[in-house]
Amino acid sequence: MSGPGSLFPEGTRALVTGASRGIGAAIAVTLAEHGCDVAVNYRSNASKAEDVARRIRSLGRKSLLLQADVSDEAQVTAMYRELRAAWGSLDVAVLNSGVTSDGHLAAMSGAKWRQVIDTNLTGTFFTAREATKLMYVTGGAIVLIASTSGVAGRAGQANYAASKAGVISLAKTLAYEVAARGIRVNVVAPGFIDTDMVKKLPAARRAHAQQSIPMGRMGTPREVAHAAAFLAGPGASYITGKVLTVDGGMIPV
């Protein structure tokens, strides 16, 4: 049962894509802590995805493992078919899958561009489209995970910034299209978050990034997860089409 501090009603069913690690894993566990049963999507790391599912079940919630590469339309369709067969409905979708392949635009290959666009933008289109279909009668909440790179740009991330700016525009458009159906669509745009992806950056780049943050530190996956849970929950019932930056004040908007 949902406890007194839960954000969600008992029986709320959620899907989190890219949920085997980092921000996605934190979102999946946080939703479970607040009363959701959570379907965990992953692309390739089944053992880490199962670890997340075990954490969800240890909280007394149900979990479902769903393997799919979100950039593959057929795999996404099959994943939602499996979700519908298992649960019948979906109340919350947090679409988090994303990759980086940084480099300056003048030297960027077409393959490098397409890899990031295909996963981050086209994959979000596929997963948002199918989530919308499941929610079209009952309503629900969709939260897309973008980035401050998509809000303000960032040198060396032309492909990533373009993909995340596209995610933001996709969310704003979809919010208009489905509001009358009781579906809310919002965006969380994290800044520098202390994940494996950021830890791989050179030390000098990490230090420079931290100096650009007014709060003087990087964020944690849990801080992003709490923002996503709020926007997905009934406490945000009159919020749609909005972008919430979680960045320690780095982007002054």
BELJOKA-V415345 format. One record per residue. PHI is phi as a letter, one per 20 degrees, with the letter a starting at -180 (none if undefined). PSI is psi as a letter, one per 30 degrees, with the letter a starting at -180 (none if undefined). OMEGA is omega in whole degrees, -180 to 180 (999 if undefined). Layout:
phi	psi	omega
PHI	PSI	OMEGA
PHI	PSI	OMEGA
This chain:
phi	psi	omega
none	l	175
f	k	-180
e	l	-177
f	f	180
e	g	-176
f	k	176
e	f	-170
d	k	175
f	l	176
g	k	177
n	g	177
f	k	-178
d	k	-174
c	l	172
c	k	173
c	k	176
e	l	-177
l	h	-168
d	g	-177
e	f	-178
a	l	172
l	b	-177
f	e	-179
f	e	178
f	e	179
f	e	179
f	e	-179
g	e	-179
f	e	180
f	e	176
f	e	178
f	e	178
f	f	-178
d	g	168
o	g	-177
e	k	159
e	k	-169
c	k	171
e	k	-175
d	j	175
e	k	175
b	l	180
e	e	-172
b	f	-174
e	i	-176
f	e	-177
f	e	178
f	e	177
f	e	178
f	e	176
g	e	179
f	e	179
f	e	178
f	e	178
f	e	178
f	e	-179
f	e	179
f	f	177
e	g	179
n	g	-180
d	l	176
e	l	176
b	k	-178
c	k	177
e	k	-178
c	j	179
e	k	175
a	k	169
e	j	-172
f	f	178
f	f	-179
d	j	-174
g	e	-179
f	e	179
f	e	179
f	e	178
g	e	179
f	e	179
f	e	180
f	e	175
f	e	178
f	e	179
f	e	179
f	e	-180
f	e	-177
e	e	-171
d	f	178
n	f	-177
b	l	179
b	k	-179
d	e	-174
c	k	172
c	k	174
d	j	-171
d	j	-166
d	f	-173
g	k	179
a	l	177
c	l	172
c	l	172
b	i	-167
f	l	176
r	l	180
f	k	-172
g	e	-176
f	f	-178
d	g	-174
e	k	178
f	l	176
f	e	180
f	e	180
f	e	177
f	e	-176
f	e	180
g	e	-177
f	e	179
f	e	-177
f	e	-180
f	e	-170
f	e	-177
d	e	-180
f	e	177
f	e	176
f	e	175
g	e	-179
g	e	-175
f	e	177
f	e	179
f	e	-178
f	e	175
f	e	179
g	e	179
g	e	-179
f	f	-176
e	f	-167
f	f	-180
e	e	-172
e	f	-174
n	l	-180
r	a	-180
c	k	177
d	k	176
c	k	178
e	k	178
e	j	180
d	b	-179
a	l	172
f	f	174
f	e	178
f	f	178
e	e	-172
c	f	-176
m	l	176
b	k	-179
g	k	179
n	g	-177
c	h	-178
g	e	-179
f	e	-178
f	e	-180
f	e	178
f	e	-179
f	e	-177
f	e	172
f	e	176
f	e	176
f	e	180
f	e	179
f	e	176
g	e	-179
f	e	-179
f	e	178
f	e	-180
f	e	179
g	e	176
f	e	-173
f	e	-170
d	g	-178
g	e	-179
f	f	178
e	g	180
m	g	178
d	k	176
d	k	-179
c	j	-180
c	l	-176
c	k	166
d	k	-179
d	j	180
f	l	170
e	b	178
e	j	-178
d	k	-175
f	i	179
d	l	177
g	e	-179
f	e	-179
f	e	180
f	f	179
f	f	179
f	k	175
g	k	-176
g	e	-178
f	e	179
f	e	177
f	e	-180
f	e	179
f	e	179
f	e	-178
f	e	179
f	f	-179
e	f	-176
d	j	-179
g	e	180
f	f	171
m	g	179
b	l	173
e	l	179
e	l	177
d	l	176
g	e	180
f	e	179
f	e	174
f	e	-179
f	e	180
f	e	178
f	e	180
f	e	180
f	e	178
f	e	-178
f	f	179
e	f	-171
e	l	-178
f	f	176
f	f	178
d	h	-171
f	f	179
d	g	180
d	k	174
b	l	179
m	g	-175
d	l	178
d	k	178
d	j	177
e	k	179
c	i	-164
b	g	179
m	g	179
n	g	-175
f	e	179
d	j	-173
e	h	176
c	none	999
